[in-house]
Amino acid sequence: MSDYQTLKVLGEYNLALGDTAEATECFKAAIEANSESCEPIIGLAAVSVFEGDYDSALALYMKAAAVEKSAKAHAGIGLVLAEQGKNDESFKQFLIALSIDPINKVALNGLLQLGYSTERVDELLPVFSRALEEDNTDTAVRFSYATCLFSTDRKDESIEEFKEILRLDPEHEAAKEVLAHIAA
């Protein structure tokens, strides 16, 4: 493992432990070791989020996105903007993240929350459909897609998606409950 990778992993480890000072040192050293990667900058942004400094986090996520095309950076920007109540801008950043990585869970979950809270669920359907094209066995993504279909009055399609979830995972309790409720 290179010095860069070691420092990045140590930064992530220290952040997970809540030691933001040590995490910051590791991420800054990782940036010095490899200025072409956005990962340690994203790590510094995560430290800022952890500390509640959303302005710094936003600046760092934007810097990371400028350094390297990154779904993680755009998803981070989206999260911070959502936290700041900038829903339209946040929505756009999540879409950018998903154009880079259609199965980025942070962006999918952020977009799902925004879609429901801003009554834009219909705009989520192509996004979740594309994610399922990438991985059609992901029952969490399929569940979200099925609930979006139901929310947009596409009950029959929704039922088919819930049935597919149960085909993939016969023990999926949430799908069983929802299917029993909507099929009744």
C-alpha positions in Angstrom: 0.0 0.0 0.0 1.4 3.4 -0.9 1.9 6.3 1.5 -1.1 8.0 -0.1 -3.4 5.1 0.4 -2.2 4.5 4.0 -2.8 8.1 4.9 -6.3 8.1 3.3 -7.3 4.9 5.1 -5.9 6.3 8.4 -7.9 9.5 7.9 -11.1 7.5 7.3 -10.3 5.3 10.4 -9.7 8.3 12.6 -12.9 10.0 11.3 -14.8 6.9 12.1 -13.4 7.0 15.6 -14.4 10.7 15.9 -10.8 12.0 16.1 -11.3 14.9 13.7 -7.9 16.4 14.4 -6.0 13.3 13.5 -8.3 12.6 10.5 -7.6 16.1 9.3 -3.8 15.6 9.6 -4.0 12.3 7.7 -6.2 13.7 4.9 -3.9 16.8 4.5 -0.9 14.5 4.3 -2.7 12.4 1.7 -3.4 15.5 -0.4 0.3 16.3 -0.3 1.1 12.8 -1.4 -1.4 12.8 -4.3 -2.9 16.1 -5.3 -4.7 14.5 -8.3 -7.1 12.5 -6.2 -10.3 14.0 -4.8 -10.7 11.3 -2.1 -8.7 13.0 0.7 -10.5 16.3 -0.1 -13.8 14.5 0.3 -12.4 13.2 3.6 -11.7 16.7 4.8 -15.2 17.7 3.7 -16.6 14.8 5.8 -14.6 16.1 8.8 -16.3 19.5 8.2 -19.7 17.9 8.1 -18.9 15.9 11.3 -18.0 19.2 13.0 -21.1 21.0 11.6 -19.2 23.4 9.4 -21.4 23.1 6.3 -19.8 26.1 4.5 -16.4 24.6 4.7 -17.8 21.2 3.7 -19.4 22.7 0.6 -16.2 24.5 -0.4 -14.3 21.2 0.0 -16.8 19.1 -1.9 -16.7 21.6 -4.7 -12.9 21.6 -4.7 -13.0 17.8 -4.9 -15.4 17.9 -7.8 -13.1 20.3 -9.6 -10.1 18.0 -9.0 -11.7 14.9 -10.3 -15.0 13.8 -11.8 -16.6 12.2 -8.7 -20.1 11.0 -7.8 -19.0 11.1 -4.1 -18.1 14.8 -4.4 -21.4 15.7 -6.1 -23.4 13.6 -3.7 -21.6 15.5 -0.9 -22.5 18.8 -2.4 -26.1 17.7 -2.7 -26.2 16.7 0.9 -24.8 20.0 2.2 -27.1 22.0 -0.1 -30.1 20.0 1.2 -29.0 20.6 4.7 -28.9 24.4 3.9 -32.4 24.2 2.4 -31.3 24.7 -1.2 -33.5 22.0 -2.6 -33.3 22.7 -6.3 -29.5 23.0 -6.3 -29.3 19.9 -4.2 -31.5 17.9 -6.6 -29.3 18.9 -9.5 -26.1 17.8 -7.7 -27.6 14.4 -6.9 -28.5 14.0 -10.5 -25.0 14.9 -11.5 -23.6 12.3 -9.1 -26.0 9.7 -10.6 -24.9 10.6 -14.1 -21.4 9.6 -13.0 -22.4 6.6 -10.9 -26.1 5.5 -11.4 -26.0 3.4 -8.2 -24.4 5.9 -5.8 -26.5 5.1 -2.7 -25.9 8.5 -1.0 -27.2 10.3 -4.1 -30.1 7.9 -4.6 -31.2 8.2 -1.0 -30.8 12.0 -1.0 -32.8 12.3 -4.2 -35.5 10.1 -2.8 -35.9 12.2 0.3 -35.9 15.4 -1.8 -38.3 13.9 -4.3 -40.9 13.2 -1.7 -40.4 16.4 0.4 -40.6 18.6 -2.7 -43.3 16.6 -4.5 -41.1 15.7 -7.4 -41.4 11.9 -7.2 -42.2 11.6 -10.9 -38.8 12.9 -11.7 -37.2 10.0 -9.7 -38.6 7.2 -11.8 -36.0 7.4 -14.7 -33.2 7.7 -12.1 -34.3 4.5 -10.2 -35.0 2.7 -13.5 -31.4 3.5 -14.6 -30.0 2.3 -11.3 -31.9 -1.0 -11.8 -30.4 -1.3 -15.3 -27.0 -1.2 -13.6 -27.9 -3.7 -10.9 -31.3 -5.4 -11.2 -30.8 -7.5 -8.1 -30.7 -4.5 -5.7 -33.9 -4.9 -3.7 -33.4 -1.6 -1.8 -33.3 0.3 -5.0 -36.2 -1.7 -6.4 -38.2 -1.1 -3.3 -37.7 2.7 -3.6 -38.6 2.5 -7.3 -41.8 0.5 -6.5 -42.9 3.0 -3.9 -42.2 5.9 -6.3 -44.4 4.1 -8.9 -47.1 3.7 -6.4 -46.9 7.3 -5.3 -47.3 8.4 -8.9 -50.5 6.3 -9.4 -48.8 3.5 -11.3 -50.2 0.8 -9.0 -50.0 -2.1 -11.4 -46.3 -1.5 -12.2 -45.6 -1.0 -8.5 -47.2 -4.4 -7.7 -45.0 -6.0 -10.3 -41.9 -4.5 -8.8 -42.9 -5.6 -5.3 -43.4 -9.1 -6.7 -39.9 -9.0 -8.3 -38.5 -8.1 -4.9 -40.1 -11.1 -3.4 -38.8 -13.3 -6.2 -35.3 -12.0 -5.5 -35.7 -12.2 -1.7 -38.7 -14.2 -0.5 -38.1 -13.1 3.1 -38.3 -9.3 2.3 -40.8 -8.3 5.0 -41.4 -4.8 3.9 -42.2 -5.9 0.4 -44.6 -8.5 1.8 -46.4 -5.9 3.9 -46.7 -3.3 1.3 -47.8 -5.8 -1.4 -50.4 -7.2 1.0 -51.7 -3.7 1.7 -51.8 -2.4 -1.9 -53.0 -5.6 -3.5 -56.0 -5.8 -1.2 
